[in-house]
Amino acid sequence: MKLGMYLGRAAIINDNHTLQLINGVKDIQSILPNLKEKLFLSRERVLPTMESFSLPITNPKQIFAVGFNYRDHLNELHTKEPQVPNIFTKFISSLTGPNPTVKIPSPKTDWETELVIVISKGGRNISQNLASQHIAGYMVGQDLSDRQLQFANDNPQFSLAKSYENFSPIGPWLTTPDEITDLNDLTITTELNGVEKQHSKLGNLIFGPEKLVSYLSSITELYSGDLIFTGTPGGVGAGRNPQEFLKSGDQLISKIEQLGQLTINLK
């Protein structure tokens, strides 16, 4: 299934370019622990424009993010490969839907397209073998980053630099694992003003979804609706020579095959 929020109502997006509202359901997050139960759907209607879709998950208790989870990104920023997942957090106030307009806070604002994991049922000490049972699905995410703030001190500051207003677009909808042919084979890309800046396969993740769910749950309890931004591949602006950053008037498109795309306008 593809589950999204259409004009403030929960909906299923069908492969034949139609949409059906889910009757009696106020939001996607409320049904995550019970996705296998029968849903009562409205009649099909033609799939509307992407501007009609809003934030799929509105109130996660926790937003985790993984740094340096692709080797080409490690190399471009001259960082050693982590022995365990390199975790930081993002703040819920930075979340926004799939088509935002984002105000640039500094001349060193950067892009990072990422796969986002959505937790279905939470728990502690989830084994890697059972981790897939705790994944409701996947979304496209963009982890916008103010490098000026991030590297203002000798020791980088990740969480605040990645949590300005609208700095965490997600969507356009949640895609359940059964809809995906082979997650590792899906291509993740970033386009800036029509020019491709990032291109990789999700199979290049150093720590995959099951490992991340298991690792995080071994330390902190996971809750239904929690989000995990899994890291970005090489090609970020700070890693280029010369460096490139976002400016007012730019359009950023974050895309993952079979999962959809985000369209972000900068001002």
Backbone as CSV, one residue per row, in Angstrom:
resi,resn,N_x,N_y,N_z,CA_x,CA_y,CA_z,C_x,C_y,C_z
1,MET,0.833,-1.200,0.000,0.000,0.000,0.000,0.869,1.251,0.000
2,LYS,0.296,2.291,-0.584,0.852,3.630,-0.457,-0.156,4.449,0.333
3,LEU,0.249,4.957,1.490,-0.634,5.654,2.406,-0.206,7.108,2.513
4,GLY,-1.122,8.023,2.219,-0.787,9.436,2.274,-1.893,10.254,2.896
5,MET,-1.603,11.532,3.079,-2.590,12.472,3.608,-2.995,13.424,2.491
6,TYR,-4.260,13.315,2.081,-4.799,14.116,0.984,-5.811,15.112,1.544
7,LEU,-5.489,16.395,1.450,-6.367,17.454,1.967,-6.795,17.169,3.401
8,GLY,-5.831,16.709,4.205,-6.089,16.469,5.618,-6.776,15.161,5.942
9,ARG,-6.940,14.278,4.948,-7.594,12.991,5.187,-6.689,11.848,4.753
10,ALA,-6.726,10.746,5.517,-5.910,9.579,5.190,-6.439,8.927,3.920
11,ALA,-5.510,8.471,3.074,-5.906,7.916,1.782,-4.926,6.847,1.337
12,ILE,-5.400,5.985,0.445,-4.557,5.014,-0.237,-4.361,5.485,-1.672
13,ILE,-3.124,5.432,-2.144,-2.805,5.807,-3.509,-2.598,4.528,-4.303
14,ASN,-3.377,4.347,-5.355,-3.343,3.122,-6.148,-2.409,3.251,-7.341
15,ASP,-1.950,2.095,-7.833,-1.031,2.085,-8.962,-1.671,2.549,-10.267
16,ASN,-3.002,2.533,-10.343,-3.679,2.970,-11.567,-3.975,4.473,-11.548
17,HIS,-3.195,5.201,-10.725,-3.300,6.664,-10.648,-4.654,7.119,-10.129
18,THR,-5.172,6.345,-9.168,-6.379,6.767,-8.470,-6.097,6.815,-6.972
19,LEU,-7.020,7.415,-6.255,-6.899,7.587,-4.810,-8.213,7.207,-4.163
20,GLN,-8.126,6.592,-2.963,-9.315,6.269,-2.176,-9.109,6.743,-0.743
21,LEU,-10.074,7.475,-0.231,-10.021,7.906,1.163,-10.271,6.714,2.078
22,ILE,-9.652,6.732,3.265,-9.855,5.668,4.250,-10.903,6.156,5.249
23,ASN,-12.062,5.559,5.214,-13.153,6.004,6.081,-12.869,5.692,7.539
24,GLY,-13.193,6.637,8.412,-13.060,6.435,9.845,-11.650,6.500,10.379
25,VAL,-10.719,6.944,9.573,-9.320,7.037,10.008,-8.881,8.496,9.929
26,LYS,-8.430,9.044,11.049,-8.102,10.471,11.067,-6.724,10.760,10.497
27,ASP,-5.787,9.809,10.677,-4.453,10.025,10.131,-3.743,8.695,9.956
28,ILE,-2.684,8.707,9.179,-1.926,7.491,8.881,-1.278,6.923,10.147
29,GLN,-0.774,7.790,10.984,-0.032,7.341,12.157,-0.874,6.453,13.074
30,SER,-2.176,6.727,13.150,-3.038,5.978,14.071,-3.221,4.524,13.666
31,ILE,-2.976,4.171,12.397,-3.197,2.792,11.945,-1.893,2.020,11.729
32,LEU,-0.755,2.630,12.014,0.523,1.967,11.747,0.677,0.619,12.450
33,PRO,0.263,0.466,13.717,0.454,-0.844,14.362,-0.449,-1.941,13.809
34,ASN,-1.485,-1.564,13.032,-2.476,-2.555,12.587,-2.726,-2.463,11.082
35,LEU,-1.678,-2.373,10.315,-1.834,-2.177,8.872,-2.444,-3.388,8.170
36,LYS,-2.407,-4.543,8.805,-2.956,-5.744,8.166,-4.462,-5.868,8.355
37,GLU,-5.032,-5.015,9.202,-6.478,-5.056,9.385,-7.180,-4.440,8.173
38,LYS,-8.435,-4.832,7.952,-9.191,-4.349,6.800,-9.459,-2.857,6.931
39,LEU,-9.268,-2.140,5.824,-9.568,-0.718,5.775,-10.827,-0.507,4.933
40,PHE,-11.637,0.437,5.341,-12.874,0.738,4.619,-12.637,1.967,3.754
41,LEU,-12.740,1.771,2.445,-12.307,2.775,1.490,-13.475,3.410,0.748
42,SER,-13.286,4.657,0.355,-14.258,5.352,-0.473,-14.104,4.903,-1.923
43,ARG,-14.937,5.397,-2.783,-14.811,5.093,-4.203,-13.512,5.700,-4.744
44,GLU,-13.037,5.163,-5.845,-11.818,5.671,-6.459,-12.070,7.040,-7.094
45,ARG,-11.065,7.885,-7.004,-11.104,9.167,-7.698,-9.760,9.392,-8.370
46,VAL,-9.729,10.197,-9.386,-8.482,10.446,-10.112,-7.456,11.044,-9.171
47,LEU,-6.228,10.544,-9.264,-5.153,11.022,-8.394,-4.967,12.523,-8.592
48,PRO,-5.044,13.303,-7.523,-4.919,14.760,-7.653,-3.460,15.175,-7.845
49,THR,-3.250,16.468,-7.960,-1.883,16.986,-8.086,-1.123,16.751,-6.790
50,MET,0.200,16.718,-6.896,1.026,16.455,-5.719,0.867,17.527,-4.655
51,GLU,0.478,18.731,-5.053,0.310,19.811,-4.083,-0.812,19.527,-3.088
52,SER,-1.666,18.539,-3.402,-2.783,18.199,-2.517,-2.357,17.302,-1.355
53,PHE,-1.113,16.808,-1.380,-0.645,15.909,-0.334,0.151,16.669,0.726
54,SER,-0.033,16.253,1.979,0.649,16.903,3.098,1.467,15.884,3.875
55,LEU,1.965,16.296,4.990,2.853,15.498,5.836,2.209,14.155,6.190
56,PRO,2.812,13.006,5.809,2.189,11.709,6.082,2.199,11.312,7.559
57,ILE,3.291,11.613,8.255,3.429,11.294,9.685,3.635,12.613,10.411
58,THR,2.671,13.003,11.222,2.684,14.356,11.776,3.272,14.472,13.170
59,ASN,3.271,13.386,13.936,3.625,13.525,15.353,4.456,12.352,15.876
60,PRO,5.622,12.096,15.272,6.469,11.026,15.815,7.022,11.433,17.181
61,LYS,7.203,10.460,18.047,7.818,10.777,19.338,9.308,11.047,19.174
62,GLN,9.928,10.362,18.208,11.375,10.476,18.045,11.730,10.510,16.560
63,ILE,12.719,11.332,16.225,13.270,11.359,14.870,14.769,11.118,14.984
64,PHE,15.190,9.952,14.518,16.615,9.608,14.500,17.183,9.893,13.113
65,ALA,18.460,10.153,13.069,19.137,10.317,11.785,20.504,9.656,11.875
66,VAL,20.982,9.174,10.732,22.234,8.421,10.682,23.242,9.200,9.846
67,GLY,24.384,9.471,10.434,25.434,10.171,9.711,26.407,9.199,9.067
68,PHE,26.927,9.581,7.901,28.013,8.844,7.248,27.663,7.364,7.042
69,ASN,26.569,7.128,6.328,26.089,5.762,6.129,26.255,5.278,4.686
70,TYR,26.945,6.074,3.855,27.364,5.666,2.513,28.862,5.948,2.395
71,ARG,29.596,5.022,1.820,31.053,5.184,1.756,31.482,6.363,0.898
72,ASP,30.749,6.636,-0.200,31.156,7.770,-1.026,30.945,9.099,-0.303
73,HIS,29.976,9.155,0.611,29.779,10.362,1.423,30.892,10.474,2.475
74,LEU,31.295,9.354,3.051,32.444,9.356,3.963,33.678,9.920,3.266
75,ASN,33.905,9.430,2.069,35.124,9.812,1.344,35.132,11.295,0.980
76,GLU,33.977,11.817,0.549,33.962,13.216,0.120,34.147,14.176,1.294
77,LEU,33.780,13.746,2.513,33.959,14.586,3.703,35.150,14.143,4.548
78,HIS,35.949,13.212,3.991,37.212,12.773,4.625,36.983,12.295,6.061
79,THR,36.030,11.375,6.195,35.643,10.847,7.502,35.857,9.342,7.531
80,LYS,36.265,8.820,8.678,36.479,7.389,8.825,35.140,6.643,8.885
81,GLU,35.153,5.409,8.412,33.943,4.591,8.439,33.557,4.266,9.881
82,PRO,32.281,4.443,10.254,31.863,4.181,11.637,31.854,2.689,11.951
83,GLN,32.159,2.366,13.195,32.106,0.980,13.655,30.679,0.576,14.022
84,VAL,29.909,1.539,14.492,28.483,1.347,14.786,27.751,2.539,14.163
85,PRO,26.437,2.456,13.973,25.718,3.586,13.380,25.971,4.898,14.129
86,ASN,26.218,5.940,13.360,26.513,7.272,13.894,25.192,8.043,13.984
87,ILE,24.623,8.128,15.182,23.252,8.608,15.363,23.217,10.026,15.924
88,PHE,22.346,10.849,15.333,21.966,12.116,15.942,20.446,12.225,15.842
89,THR,19.877,13.292,16.339,18.420,13.442,16.299,18.052,14.734,15.572
90,LYS,16.831,14.737,15.036,16.261,15.930,14.452,15.009,16.281,15.259
91,PHE,14.637,17.548,15.251,13.502,17.979,16.056,12.215,17.983,15.238
92,ILE,11.117,17.609,15.895,9.837,17.429,15.221,9.356,18.714,14.549
93,SER,9.743,19.871,15.089,9.291,21.140,14.516,9.864,21.394,13.130
94,SER,10.850,20.587,12.713,11.435,20.757,11.376,10.694,19.958,10.304
95,LEU,9.749,19.101,10.705,9.033,18.269,9.743,8.106,19.095,8.854
96,THR,8.026,18.679,7.596,7.084,19.288,6.671,6.745,18.274,5.590
97,GLY,5.768,18.600,4.766,5.303,17.683,3.739,6.172,17.667,2.496
98,PRO,5.664,17.058,1.421,6.505,16.764,0.262,6.719,17.911,-0.712
99,ASN,6.042,19.053,-0.491,6.150,20.154,-1.461,6.346,21.504,-0.762
100,PRO,7.335,21.611,0.101,7.455,22.839,0.893,8.215,23.959,0.181
101,THR,8.025,25.146,0.679,8.916,26.265,0.386,9.755,26.500,1.637
102,VAL,11.063,26.515,1.479,11.980,26.561,2.616,12.808,27.835,2.563
103,LYS,12.814,28.565,3.657,13.642,29.756,3.767,15.076,29.358,4.109
104,ILE,16.029,29.851,3.348,17.437,29.514,3.554,17.997,30.345,4.713
105,PRO,18.538,29.697,5.766,19.014,30.455,6.921,20.435,30.993,6.771
106,SER,21.226,30.427,5.867,22.613,30.881,5.708,23.074,30.593,4.288
107,PRO,24.168,31.201,3.852,24.669,30.940,2.489,25.341,29.582,2.343
108,LYS,25.320,28.761,3.388,25.917,27.429,3.317,24.877,26.354,3.640
109,THR,23.705,26.478,3.053,22.642,25.496,3.242,22.775,24.409,2.180
110,ASP,22.750,23.149,2.622,23.117,22.003,1.789,21.948,21.017,1.688
111,TRP,22.065,20.086,0.744,21.044,19.069,0.481,21.531,17.682,0.889
112,GLU,20.611,16.813,1.304,20.914,15.411,1.636,19.635,14.584,1.462
113,THR,19.459,13.967,0.310,18.299,13.091,0.106,18.523,11.761,0.827
114,GLU,17.477,11.247,1.483,17.627,10.048,2.303,16.382,9.156,2.245
115,LEU,16.598,7.873,2.478,15.516,6.932,2.748,15.097,7.105,4.207
116,VAL,13.783,7.186,4.447,13.256,7.317,5.810,12.463,6.068,6.162
117,ILE,12.806,5.469,7.298,12.087,4.315,7.832,10.986,4.816,8.770
118,VAL,9.802,4.200,8.680,8.703,4.506,9.594,8.441,3.269,10.449
119,ILE,8.441,3.438,11.757,8.226,2.324,12.692,6.730,2.030,12.824
120,SER,6.375,0.752,12.746,4.971,0.354,12.914,4.668,0.109,14.389
121,LYS,5.209,-0.952,14.937,5.069,-1.204,16.372,6.457,-1.115,16.979
122,GLY,6.519,-0.446,18.120,7.812,-0.194,18.744,8.284,-1.333,19.617
123,GLY,9.195,-1.009,20.501,9.723,-2.003,21.414,11.181,-1.766,21.732
124,ARG,11.695,-2.602,22.604,13.110,-2.586,22.971,13.759,-3.898,22.556
125,ASN,15.069,-3.831,22.337,15.875,-5.034,22.079,15.272,-5.902,20.978
126,ILE,14.938,-5.256,19.877,14.394,-5.964,18.716,15.551,-6.626,17.971
127,SER,15.461,-7.927,17.755,16.539,-8.618,17.050,16.531,-8.215,15.582
128,GLN,17.690,-8.325,14.948,17.784,-7.965,13.539,16.896,-8.871,12.682
129,ASN,16.743,-10.115,13.102,15.899,-11.055,12.359,14.419,-10.673,12.383
130,LEU,14.012,-9.976,13.453,12.605,-9.594,13.598,12.351,-8.123,13.278
131,ALA,13.396,-7.397,12.948,13.268,-5.946,12.762,12.281,-5.579,11.657
132,SER,12.218,-6.388,10.598,11.316,-6.068,9.487,9.860,-6.043,9.938
133,GLN,9.527,-6.787,10.997,8.158,-6.805,11.503,7.780,-5.502,12.206
134,HIS,8.787,-4.666,12.460,8.565,-3.388,13.140,8.662,-2.207,12.183
135,ILE,8.785,-2.485,10.900,8.883,-1.425,9.888,7.553,-1.329,9.147
136,ALA,6.867,-0.189,9.308,5.601,0.024,8.610,5.833,0.280,7.130
137,GLY,6.915,0.974,6.822,7.198,1.298,5.436,8.294,2.331,5.319
138,TYR,8.382,2.905,4.109,9.484,3.808,3.777,8.949,5.052,3.082
139,MET,9.710,6.138,3.223,9.387,7.392,2.554,10.678,8.007,2.015
140,VAL,10.508,9.015,1.177,11.623,9.856,0.770,11.781,10.951,1.816
141,GLY,13.014,11.277,2.163,13.279,12.371,3.087,14.383,13.262,2.565
142,GLN,14.358,14.509,2.995,15.428,15.450,2.691,15.926,16.035,4.012
143,ASP,17.195,15.834,4.286,17.819,16.300,5.531,18.609,17.570,5.227
144,LEU,17.873,18.675,5.056,18.544,19.947,4.779,19.468,20.319,5.933
145,SER,20.598,20.923,5.593,21.652,21.132,6.585,22.287,22.508,6.422
146,ASP,22.303,23.255,7.511,23.006,24.540,7.532,24.452,24.278,7.950
147,ARG,25.347,24.180,6.967,26.749,23.853,7.271,27.428,24.966,8.068
148,GLN,26.966,26.196,7.919,27.566,27.290,8.677,27.375,27.082,10.170
149,LEU,26.158,26.734,10.573,25.895,26.443,11.982,26.515,25.111,12.392
150,GLN,26.434,24.124,11.511,26.936,22.792,11.840,28.414,22.823,12.211
151,PHE,29.189,23.634,11.506,30.641,23.664,11.729,31.103,24.981,12.344
152,ALA,30.202,25.651,13.087,30.574,26.907,13.740,31.612,26.694,14.839
153,ASN,31.571,25.533,15.480,32.550,25.178,16.517,33.496,24.100,15.993
154,ASP,34.571,23.853,16.724,35.507,22.804,16.324,34.814,21.451,16.263
155,ASN,33.908,21.195,17.234,33.128,19.962,17.221,31.787,20.245,16.540
156,PRO,31.462,19.546,15.442,30.238,19.837,14.692,28.983,19.684,15.543
157,GLN,27.987,20.500,15.229,26.692,20.466,15.902,25.641,20.047,14.874
158,PHE,25.187,18.818,14.960,24.322,18.270,13.922,22.848,18.633,14.119
159,SER,22.285,18.343,15.282,20.834,18.376,15.455,20.229,19.744,15.148
160,LEU,20.760,20.809,15.718,20.188,22.129,15.488,20.396,22.585,14.055
161,ALA,21.549,22.264,13.487,21.854,22.692,12.123,20.952,22.030,11.092
162,LYS,20.255,20.973,11.496,19.383,20.228,10.593,17.918,20.314,11.015
163,SER,17.577,21.307,11.831,16.228,21.369,12.391,15.571,22.736,12.283
164,TYR,16.011,23.546,11.329,15.279,24.779,11.061,13.866,24.449,10.557
165,GLU,13.020,25.464,10.498,11.657,25.283,9.995,11.678,24.692,8.584
166,ASN,10.905,23.619,8.397,10.759,22.941,7.098,12.052,22.280,6.610
167,PHE,12.991,22.011,7.502,14.261,21.395,7.100,14.180,19.878,6.992
168,SER,13.006,19.295,7.279,12.871,17.836,7.211,11.632,17.435,6.409
169,PRO,11.619,17.700,5.105,10.494,17.247,4.281,10.475,15.721,4.181
170,ILE,9.273,15.129,4.246,9.114,13.688,4.084,7.874,13.409,3.239
171,GLY,7.849,12.247,2.628,6.682,11.857,1.843,7.113,11.245,0.513
172,PRO,6.322,11.403,-0.549,5.014,12.067,-0.521,3.948,11.245,0.189
173,TRP,4.272,9.950,0.388,3.407,9.025,1.110,4.275,7.924,1.690
174,LEU,3.695,7.096,2.513,4.386,5.932,3.085,4.115,4.727,2.185
175,THR,5.164,4.037,1.770,5.037,2.832,0.958,5.379,1.619,1.808
176,THR,4.446,0.676,1.922,4.685,-0.511,2.741,5.671,-1.450,2.040
177,PRO,6.423,-2.257,2.809,7.475,-3.098,2.212,6.984,-4.047,1.137
178,ASP,5.736,-4.536,1.232,5.247,-5.488,0.235,5.060,-4.868,-1.144
179,GLU,5.076,-3.534,-1.223,4.936,-2.833,-2.501,6.276,-2.709,-3.233
180,ILE,7.370,-3.030,-2.544,8.705,-2.766,-3.082,9.315,-4.070,-3.587
181,THR,9.796,-4.065,-4.820,10.351,-5.285,-5.405,11.661,-5.678,-4.724
182,ASP,12.608,-4.757,-4.626,13.900,-5.021,-3.989,14.437,-3.690,-3.495
183,LEU,14.342,-3.451,-2.192,14.735,-2.161,-1.627,16.176,-1.811,-1.997
184,ASN,17.074,-2.790,-1.928,18.491,-2.517,-2.189,18.751,-2.057,-3.615
185,ASP,17.868,-2.422,-4.523,18.089,-2.097,-5.934,17.495,-0.747,-6.327
186,LEU,16.806,-0.087,-5.411,16.178,1.194,-5.737,17.222,2.307,-5.819
187,THR,17.041,3.200,-6.789,17.955,4.321,-6.994,17.467,5.543,-6.233
188,ILE,18.396,6.215,-5.553,18.122,7.452,-4.834,18.865,8.589,-5.532
189,THR,18.163,9.691,-5.812,18.777,10.798,-6.539,18.365,12.147,-5.953
190,THR,19.196,13.139,-6.231,18.885,14.540,-5.947,19.127,15.343,-7.206
191,GLU,18.156,16.188,-7.547,18.321,17.115,-8.666,18.203,18.543,-8.149
192,LEU,19.123,19.388,-8.577,19.088,20.811,-8.247,18.937,21.591,-9.543
193,ASN,17.789,22.244,-9.687,17.488,23.003,-10.914,17.676,22.153,-12.161
194,GLY,17.239,20.878,-12.063,17.286,19.974,-13.204,18.608,19.268,-13.424
195,VAL,19.600,19.533,-12.586,20.925,18.911,-12.710,21.100,17.885,-11.589
196,GLU,21.428,16.649,-11.953,21.590,15.603,-10.940,22.831,15.845,-10.096
197,LYS,22.660,15.796,-8.769,23.759,16.025,-7.831,24.105,14.780,-7.015
198,GLN,23.131,13.929,-6.763,23.364,12.682,-6.020,22.731,11.537,-6.791
199,HIS,23.383,10.384,-6.763,22.874,9.196,-7.453,23.519,7.971,-6.817
200,SER,22.695,7.089,-6.269,23.228,5.878,-5.650,22.124,4.829,-5.592
201,LYS,22.480,3.659,-5.093,21.527,2.583,-4.809,21.376,2.468,-3.291
202,LEU,20.167,2.128,-2.846,19.960,1.949,-1.406,20.767,0.775,-0.872
203,GLY,21.159,-0.140,-1.743,22.012,-1.251,-1.326,23.393,-0.816,-0.895
204,ASN,23.749,0.444,-1.154,25.058,0.957,-0.735,25.070,1.468,0.706
205,LEU,23.935,1.409,1.373,23.917,1.769,2.797,24.876,0.863,3.571
206,ILE,25.672,1.450,4.444,26.570,0.648,5.288,25.748,-0.128,6.316
207,PHE,24.829,0.555,6.981,23.919,-0.070,7.943,22.503,0.017,7.363
208,GLY,21.919,-1.138,7.024,20.601,-1.193,6.413,19.482,-1.024,7.431
209,PRO,18.226,-0.991,6.965,17.087,-0.741,7.847,16.983,-1.684,9.043
210,GLU,17.130,-2.995,8.819,16.982,-3.946,9.925,18.068,-3.735,10.983
211,LYS,19.293,-3.478,10.548,20.379,-3.220,11.482,20.113,-1.955,12.291
212,LEU,19.623,-0.910,11.644,19.366,0.345,12.343,18.252,0.196,13.374
213,VAL,17.166,-0.488,13.000,16.060,-0.701,13.945,16.540,-1.504,15.145
214,SER,17.291,-2.559,14.898,17.792,-3.394,15.978,18.744,-2.619,16.878
215,TYR,19.655,-1.883,16.257,20.654,-1.130,17.035,19.990,-0.073,17.915
216,LEU,19.120,0.737,17.339,18.474,1.794,18.111,17.646,1.227,19.256
217,SER,16.925,0.127,18.989,16.063,-0.452,20.024,16.864,-1.108,21.141
218,SER,18.138,-1.379,20.889,18.984,-1.945,21.953,19.386,-0.882,22.973
219,ILE,19.149,0.389,22.635,19.539,1.490,23.508,18.327,2.263,24.017
220,THR,17.405,2.583,23.115,16.241,3.372,23.485,14.982,2.700,22.950
221,GLU,13.880,2.856,23.637,12.636,2.262,23.168,12.161,2.970,21.903
222,LEU,11.701,2.194,20.937,11.097,2.745,19.737,9.587,2.762,19.890
223,TYR,8.946,3.753,19.239,7.499,3.912,19.328,6.898,3.944,17.922
224,SER,5.666,3.545,17.827,4.958,3.592,16.556,4.977,5.017,16.010
225,GLY,5.355,5.144,14.750,5.430,6.455,14.116,6.788,7.099,14.167
226,ASP,7.725,6.530,14.916,9.085,7.067,14.928,9.681,7.028,13.523
227,LEU,10.552,7.982,13.234,11.198,8.086,11.933,12.701,7.899,12.065
228,ILE,13.279,7.223,11.069,14.740,7.068,11.014,15.203,7.533,9.637
229,PHE,15.891,8.678,9.591,16.559,9.132,8.371,17.861,8.335,8.258
230,THR,18.017,7.596,7.180,19.073,6.563,7.133,20.417,7.035,6.592
231,GLY,20.540,8.297,6.228,21.815,8.792,5.718,21.760,9.109,4.237
232,THR,22.734,9.874,3.780,22.730,10.350,2.400,23.957,9.858,1.645
233,PRO,23.832,9.630,0.333,25.004,9.242,-0.455,25.889,10.441,-0.783
234,GLY,26.987,10.171,-1.477,27.889,11.233,-1.892,27.218,12.191,-2.855
235,GLY,27.808,13.386,-2.960,27.290,14.385,-3.870,26.702,15.600,-3.187
236,VAL,26.876,15.715,-1.866,26.369,16.894,-1.171,27.208,18.108,-1.554
237,GLY,26.628,19.294,-1.341,27.324,20.511,-1.743,28.635,20.737,-1.026
238,ALA,28.673,20.399,0.283,29.887,20.626,1.067,31.028,19.720,0.638
239,GLY,30.719,18.629,-0.050,31.742,17.687,-0.466,32.291,17.954,-1.852
240,ARG,31.762,18.993,-2.519,32.181,19.276,-3.889,33.364,20.245,-3.919
241,ASN,34.056,20.252,-5.036,35.200,21.155,-5.209,35.052,21.893,-6.542
242,PRO,34.669,23.174,-6.513,34.382,23.978,-5.323,33.035,23.611,-4.703
243,GLN,32.861,24.007,-3.452,31.619,23.707,-2.762,30.445,24.427,-3.422
244,GLU,29.258,23.795,-3.337,28.020,24.384,-3.851,26.974,24.390,-2.751
245,PHE,26.199,25.454,-2.693,25.136,25.511,-1.702,23.866,26.073,-2.324
246,LEU,22.767,25.910,-1.610,21.467,26.342,-2.105,21.324,27.855,-2.022
247,LYS,20.530,28.393,-2.959,20.276,29.835,-2.956,18.795,30.081,-3.246
248,SER,18.343,31.272,-2.957,16.949,31.633,-3.192,16.584,31.446,-4.656
249,GLY,15.432,30.839,-4.902,14.978,30.586,-6.258,15.293,29.195,-6.767
250,ASP,16.123,28.449,-6.046,16.464,27.081,-6.445,15.269,26.149,-6.248
251,GLN,15.253,25.077,-7.032,14.291,23.990,-6.827,15.063,22.690,-6.656
252,LEU,14.750,21.991,-5.586,15.432,20.751,-5.217,14.433,19.604,-5.322
253,ILE,14.802,18.549,-6.039,13.941,17.370,-6.157,14.671,16.166,-5.579
254,SER,14.070,15.563,-4.566,14.599,14.358,-3.923,13.732,13.183,-4.343
255,LYS,14.354,12.131,-4.861,13.573,11.052,-5.470,14.162,9.686,-5.110
256,ILE,13.283,8.726,-4.847,13.673,7.328,-4.710,12.704,6.504,-5.546
257,GLU,13.241,5.640,-6.386,12.406,4.780,-7.224,11.350,4.065,-6.386
258,GLN,10.146,3.977,-6.910,8.992,3.293,-6.317,8.443,3.983,-5.071
259,LEU,9.158,4.971,-4.542,8.698,5.652,-3.320,8.178,7.056,-3.580
260,GLY,8.499,7.651,-4.735,8.011,8.984,-5.045,9.089,10.035,-4.948
261,GLN,8.659,11.292,-4.901,9.613,12.397,-4.866,9.109,13.554,-4.032
262,LEU,10.044,14.360,-3.559,9.783,15.617,-2.879,10.192,16.741,-3.816
263,THR,9.410,17.815,-3.847,9.757,18.993,-4.635,9.856,20.182,-3.686
264,ILE,11.062,20.704,-3.543,11.354,21.704,-2.520,11.800,22.989,-3.202
265,ASN,11.111,24.073,-2.910,11.473,25.381,-3.453,12.135,26.211,-2.366
266,LEU,13.234,26.867,-2.702,14.016,27.632,-1.741,13.780,29.119,-1.913
267,LYS,13.723,29.798,-0.787,13.576,31.267,-0.846,14.530,31.923,0.154
